[in-house]
Amino acid sequence: MSEDQVPRGFCPLPWVHLSANTDTSLRVCCNTDHGGHVRDANGQIVYLSEVGSVKDAMNQSTYKELRKAMLAGERPDFCRRCYTEEDHGARSVRQIYVGHFSGVLERARVQTKDDGGIEPEVTYVDFSLSNNCNLKCRMCNPHSSFALSEEFRELGLEYSSVQTQKAHKGWELDGNFGRIAREVVPHLKEMLTTGGEPFLSSAHYKILELCVESGRSQDIVLRYHSNLTLLPPRLIEIWKRFKQVELHVSLEGVGPVNDYVRFPSRWDSIVRHLEKLSVVRGQVRLFIEVHTCLQAISWLRQWELVKWVSEMSVKFDGLFPRIPYPIWIDQPREMTLLALPPELRELGASRLEAELNKIEPLFSDNRSPHFEFGALQSYRGALARLRAAPYDPALYRAFLERAGKVDGFRHQNLQVLFPEFETVQP
Ligand code: SF4
């Protein structure tokens, strides 16, 4: 069945994929809004520490309702982030997974019970393994980076300390999580690990060891979202035992722009690690993509990242495709693109468009067509979405206020890197 024949609301993930947030709460996937929580019949959030088995986890109420709605041809509100992107012409995560898990719809139609229940065959896990991170990104929060706790507390920025603590301590493999991990490994084909910074996670190393001990590691694809400020040699050694490693490197700009947004990252160490990975390619089946969040701070210099990725892709002999994969973020509201006033939106958009127009002809050589044309489509969809979105000056005020507070705490200055913000007032 081709992608076009799949109903507009269907996504394979609720049938094949087990996923959890940093605080161990189950989520349908990491692309859903506000944690994407899986809830039980009483509307309570379900945690990995509470479920008896994979089957129990995959048959909670949220999953059942989603499956029934998707098979009935609906577009459940739960997945609106994907549908909104598609409606603006972007290629959504859902569309990527529909192509990736092409046989799931037929099986789902046959095997899903009337109440939405299934006998799960989980082949893909996606765990945000704790909020242990070495960075304090501007659009992040303490649930994802524990290092931000003090700053959020001091500056009075909103966050949940309960969730933050759970994320800090909830991933011990000697508890229920270990039992679930051991149940999943014999069937596992793909594992996405995020964080926090996944390369810092001790639980992650233990799961990799479980995979190796099971004798199945050669059948498993590892996937990461990493800031690449670290590249432990121990990790490279264990990667050699796996089928494939796919690394999504999160960058927000080039040089000082990335170091400002992804504070306190060091651009030179990221470039050094890319050079190292370029060498490691001969020993590990390695695929790298650059991913970037579309957000208010870096929008004006997004074009620089696009240019850099295109040039470095050539320099590193195709180590990664010639365009980043853009991710439209919705939270926190004052850090989203919607916070920008029309003149700044357009300034960033016209710079970006000029760069996209320059690199698009390169893609006709079909070196990495699926990814490159898909990412280009997502950039163009984001441009259309931003241009159509209403402007609320209160949101821009909130953006400037937040940036100023954080600058004061970190002894940084937004306007030094981005003088455009000085000239445009709310
Ligand atoms: S449709 Fe999108 S948000 Fe929903 S489960 Fe699939 S990838 Fe996640």
Residues whose N, C-alpha, C, O or C-beta is under 5 A from the ligand:
A	BS01	SF4	C11 L13 V28 C29 N31 T32 F78 C79 C82 V93 R94
